[in-house]
Amino acid sequence: MRLEKFSEFARILDPRKKFSEVSQEIEVRVDPLTGGVSRVNLARGLRPKQEIKVEAPIQPDCPFCPQNIDRETPKFPEDFVREGRIKRGRATIFPNLYPLADLHGVCVFTDAHKLELDKFSKEELMDGFKASVDFFRMGAEMGAIFHFLGWNHLPNAGASILHPHFQLIASKMGLRAERELFEACERYWRRNERSYWSDLEEERYSERYVGENDGIMWVAPWAPLGAYEVLGFSTQGVSSLTEFGEKGIEAFSEGIVRILRGLWNLGVRAVNMAVYSFPDRREWFSLHARIMARPSGSTTDRAFLEIYGSEVGLTAPPEAYAKILRSYFKV
C-alpha cells in the first residue's frame, strides 16, 4: 500500500510577531484507496472562535473590523504583494493566519460586522471579487492556475470569525473537487461534442429556473448537494473571475445578492458558497458559483473546503490521536 503525503508551506508576515516572516507547514495526505485528500495544519487548533451576539456595525474586538484590520491581520511577503495586503474599495485581502494551502488568502469585503444575509450590497461583493481577481492573477503568475473562492457565513457554516469574508485558494494542482469537476466537464464535452454548461441553459424552460442577468444564469440544480442550493453560471463562456470586466463582476454580484435575499426570506440564516474559476480558457468549462443553506443553531466542522472542495481541513494528524486511543486497548 502506498501512503502518499507531501507538504505545502505558507509564508506570512505575522502580526503577533511584529510582522516578521513565518512559515506554516500544511501536510497534505492522500487516501491510498479513494484518492481523498486531508490537509493538516496543527496551528489551526489555535484559531479564535467568535460567538453570535447582538449585531453591531463594528465590533471592538473583531480583527476584521476596520479599526483593527491593519494591526491584527497578517501581511503577504513583499515578493508576492509589495504592499503586504491587497486593497480594493472596501475589500482587503491578507494571508490566512492558519492556512490550508501555500496560497490561502482571506478577503474581508465589508466594513460592517453584519450578520443578516439580506443586508449585503452589490457594491460590497463587487469590491470583494475585484480584490480576489488581483490575488488570483498574482497566483497565476506563479503557476497557480486553479482558483477557488469559498465563503462560510456564520459558525453553523464553518466560520470562526463572524465578520463576512471570502477565503481564496490558488493552487497548481487544484483541490480534489476542482480536478474532478474539470475532468467531468471535459469528458462530457468529448462524449457529447458540446459543453455541459450550454446544455444546462435548457433549464431556462424548466421549473428549476431562477433567473438571469447580463450573462449569468441561476438555477436550482437537478441534484442539489445541500439544502436550498442554487447554481449560477456564465452563459458567455467566461471560465474565470480574471476574465470578468466591470459589467461581468456587477452582474455576478447582483445575482448573488438576489439569491441571498431570497434565501433569507425562506428562513435561511447561514450559507456556504464556492466559486469555481479556471483561467486557462477551455470550450468545456464555464465559471460558476454554488450557494447552499446550512442549518441554524449549531457549529460545524464541515465548511467550504469539505462541502465544495471535497477535501478535509484538520488540526491533528491521525498518529496523534491514535496514540491516545491506543492506551485504551492496553491490558
C-alpha positions in Angstrom: 0.0 0.0 0.0 1.3 3.4 -1.0 0.9 6.0 1.7 1.4 9.3 0.0 1.9 12.7 1.6 3.6 16.0 0.8 3.9 19.4 2.3 3.0 22.9 1.3 4.4 25.9 3.1 2.5 29.2 3.5 4.7 32.3 4.1 3.1 35.2 6.0 4.2 38.3 7.9 2.7 37.5 11.4 1.1 40.5 13.3 1.7 38.5 16.6 5.5 38.7 15.9 5.8 42.3 14.8 5.1 41.2 11.2 8.2 39.1 10.9 8.1 36.4 8.3 7.0 32.9 9.5 6.3 29.7 7.5 3.5 27.3 8.3 3.5 23.7 7.1 0.4 22.2 5.7 0.7 18.4 5.4 -1.4 17.0 2.5 -2.3 13.3 2.8 -3.8 11.2 0.0 -6.1 8.3 0.8 -4.5 5.1 -0.8 -7.9 3.7 -1.8 -10.1 6.6 -2.8 -7.7 9.4 -3.5 -9.4 11.5 -0.9 -7.3 14.4 0.5 -6.8 15.6 4.1 -4.9 18.8 4.9 -3.4 19.0 8.4 -2.2 22.3 10.0 -1.6 21.9 13.7 -1.7 25.7 14.1 -5.4 25.8 13.1 -6.3 24.4 16.6 -5.4 27.9 17.9 -7.9 29.8 15.8 -10.1 32.2 17.8 -13.8 31.4 17.6 -16.3 34.2 17.7 -19.9 33.6 19.0 -23.0 35.2 17.6 -24.0 38.2 19.8 -26.3 41.2 19.2 -25.4 42.7 15.9 -23.4 45.9 15.8 -21.9 47.7 12.8 -18.4 47.5 14.3 -17.2 45.1 17.0 -14.3 46.5 19.1 -12.5 43.1 19.4 -13.0 41.8 15.9 -9.7 41.6 13.9 -11.5 42.1 10.6 -13.3 45.3 11.6 -11.8 48.5 10.1 -10.2 49.8 13.3 -8.2 46.6 13.8 -7.6 45.0 10.4 -4.2 46.7 9.6 -2.9 46.0 13.1 -4.2 42.4 13.7 -4.1 40.7 10.4 -1.0 39.3 8.7 0.7 40.5 5.5 2.0 38.8 2.5 5.7 38.7 1.9 6.8 41.6 -0.3 7.9 39.3 -3.1 4.2 38.3 -3.5 2.4 41.6 -2.6 4.6 44.6 -2.4 2.3 46.5 -0.1 1.6 43.4 2.1 -2.1 43.4 1.5 -4.4 43.8 -1.5 -7.0 46.6 -1.2 -9.9 47.4 -3.5 -12.6 49.8 -2.2 -13.9 48.3 1.0 -12.1 45.0 0.4 -8.8 43.9 1.9 -7.0 40.6 1.2 -4.4 39.2 3.5 -2.9 35.7 4.1 -4.8 33.3 6.3 -3.2 33.2 9.7 -4.0 29.5 9.8 -3.6 28.4 6.2 -4.7 25.2 4.4 -2.6 25.8 1.3 0.5 27.7 0.3 -1.5 30.5 -1.3 -4.5 30.8 1.0 -5.9 34.4 1.3 -8.7 36.0 3.3 -10.8 38.7 1.6 -12.8 41.0 4.0 -15.2 42.8 1.7 -17.3 44.9 4.1 -16.5 47.3 7.0 -19.7 46.3 8.8 -19.7 43.4 11.3 -23.1 42.3 9.9 -24.9 39.0 10.2 -28.1 39.1 8.1 -27.9 37.7 4.6 -30.4 40.3 3.3 -28.1 43.2 4.2 -25.3 42.6 1.8 -24.9 45.1 -1.1 -23.9 44.5 -4.7 -21.1 47.1 -4.2 -19.6 45.2 -1.3 -19.4 41.9 -3.2 -18.0 43.7 -6.2 -15.1 45.1 -4.2 -14.5 41.6 -2.8 -14.5 40.0 -6.3 -12.2 42.7 -7.7 -9.7 42.2 -5.0 -9.9 38.5 -5.4 -9.1 38.8 -9.1 -5.9 40.7 -8.2 -5.0 37.8 -5.8 -5.7 35.1 -8.4 -3.8 36.9 -11.1 -0.8 37.1 -8.8 -1.2 33.4 -8.1 -1.5 32.6 -11.8 1.9 34.3 -12.4 3.4 31.8 -10.0 1.7 28.9 -11.9 -1.3 28.5 -9.6 -4.0 28.2 -12.3 -6.7 26.7 -10.1 -8.8 29.4 -8.5 -11.2 28.5 -5.7 -13.2 31.1 -3.7 -15.1 29.9 -0.7 -17.4 31.6 1.8 -18.5 30.3 5.2 -21.2 32.6 6.6 -21.7 32.1 10.4 -20.4 29.4 12.7 -23.0 26.8 11.5 -21.4 27.1 8.1 -17.9 26.7 9.5 -16.9 30.3 10.1 -14.6 31.0 13.1 -14.8 34.8 12.6 -18.3 36.3 12.2 -17.2 39.3 10.1 -18.1 38.4 6.5 -15.1 37.3 4.4 -14.2 35.1 1.5 -11.4 32.6 1.5 -9.2 32.2 -1.6 -7.1 29.2 -2.5 -4.8 29.5 -5.6 -3.0 26.2 -6.4 -1.1 24.4 -9.1 -2.8 21.1 -8.6 -6.3 22.2 -7.6 -8.5 20.9 -4.8 -9.9 17.4 -5.4 -13.3 18.7 -6.3 -11.8 21.1 -8.8 -9.8 18.4 -10.6 -12.8 16.1 -10.7 -15.1 18.8 -11.9 -12.8 19.9 -14.8 -12.3 16.3 -15.8 -16.0 15.6 -15.8 -16.7 18.7 -17.9 -14.1 17.6 -20.4 -15.5 14.1 -20.6 -19.0 15.5 -21.2 -17.7 17.7 -24.0 -15.8 14.9 -25.7 -18.7 12.5 -25.4 -21.5 14.9 -26.5 -19.4 17.3 -28.7 -20.9 20.2 -26.8 -20.5 21.8 -23.4 -22.4 20.7 -20.3 -22.9 24.4 -19.5 -24.5 25.2 -22.8 -26.8 22.2 -22.3 -27.7 23.5 -18.8 -29.2 26.6 -20.4 -32.1 24.4 -21.3 -33.1 24.7 -17.7 -34.3 28.1 -18.6 -37.6 26.4 -19.6 -37.8 24.2 -16.5 -39.4 24.5 -13.1 -35.9 24.9 -11.6 -35.1 28.1 -13.5 -34.5 31.0 -11.1 -33.4 34.0 -13.2 -30.5 35.6 -15.1 -28.9 38.9 -15.8 -26.2 40.0 -18.2 -24.8 36.6 -19.0 -25.2 34.9 -15.6 -27.9 32.3 -15.2 -29.2 30.9 -11.9 -31.0 27.6 -11.4 -31.9 25.2 -8.7 -29.7 22.1 -9.7 -31.4 18.8 -10.5 -29.5 17.0 -7.8 -28.6 19.6 -5.1 -25.6 19.0 -2.8 -27.4 20.6 0.1 -30.5 22.4 1.3 -31.9 25.2 -0.9 -28.8 25.0 -3.2 -28.6 27.4 -6.1 -26.2 27.3 -9.1 -25.1 30.3 -11.1 -23.0 30.1 -14.2 -21.7 32.1 -17.2 -23.7 31.7 -20.4 -21.0 33.6 -22.2 -18.2 31.0 -21.9 -16.3 33.0 -19.3 -14.2 30.5 -17.4 -12.5 32.7 -14.8 -13.1 35.6 -12.4 -10.0 37.1 -14.0 -11.9 37.3 -17.4 -14.7 39.4 -16.0 -14.8 43.1 -16.7 -16.7 45.6 -14.6 -20.0 44.6 -16.1 -19.5 40.9 -15.5 -18.5 41.3 -11.9 -21.5 43.6 -11.4 -23.9 41.0 -12.8 -22.4 38.2 -10.8 -22.6 40.2 -7.6 -26.1 41.3 -8.3 -27.2 37.7 -8.8 -25.7 36.6 -5.5 -27.3 39.5 -3.6 -30.7 38.5 -5.0 -30.1 34.8 -4.1 -29.1 35.8 -0.5 -32.2 38.0 -0.1 -34.4 35.2 -1.3 -32.8 32.6 1.0 -33.2 35.0 3.9 -37.0 35.2 3.2 -37.0 31.4 3.2 -35.7 31.4 6.7 -32.1 30.7 5.9 -29.5 32.4 8.1 -26.2 30.7 7.3 -24.7 29.7 3.9 -21.7 28.2 2.2 -20.7 29.4 -1.2 -18.0 28.4 -3.7 -16.8 29.9 -6.9 -15.0 27.6 -9.4 -12.7 29.6 -11.6 -10.1 28.4 -14.2 -8.1 31.0 -16.1 -6.9 28.6 -18.8 -9.9 29.0 -21.1 -11.4 25.8 -22.4 -14.5 25.2 -24.5 -15.9 22.7 -22.0 -15.8 24.9 -18.8 -17.7 27.9 -17.5 -17.2 29.8 -14.3 -19.9 29.1 -11.8 -20.9 29.5 -8.2 -22.8 27.2 -5.8 -24.7 28.5 -2.7 -26.4 26.3 -0.1 -28.2 26.8 3.1 -26.8 25.5 6.4 -28.8 24.5 9.5 -29.3 27.1 12.3 -28.3 26.8 15.9 -25.1 24.8 15.8 -21.5 24.9 14.9 -19.9 22.5 12.4 -16.6 21.2 11.2 -17.9 21.0 7.6 -17.2 24.2 5.7 -16.4 25.3 2.1 -13.3 23.1 1.9 -15.2 19.9 2.9 -18.5 20.6 1.1 -17.4 22.2 -2.1 -13.7 21.3 -2.3 -14.0 17.6 -1.4 -11.0 17.9 0.9 -10.8 17.9 4.7 -9.1 20.5 6.9 -7.7 19.1 10.2 -5.9 20.3 13.3 -4.4 16.9 14.4 -2.7 14.2 12.4 -4.0 10.6 12.9 -0.8 9.5 14.7 -1.5 12.0 17.5 -5.0 10.8 18.5 -4.2 7.1 17.6 -1.5 7.3 20.4 -4.1 8.4 22.9 -6.8 5.9 21.9 -4.2 3.1 21.8 -3.8 3.3 25.5 -7.4 2.1 26.0 -6.5 -1.2 24.3 -3.7 -2.0 26.7 -4.3 -4.7 29.3 
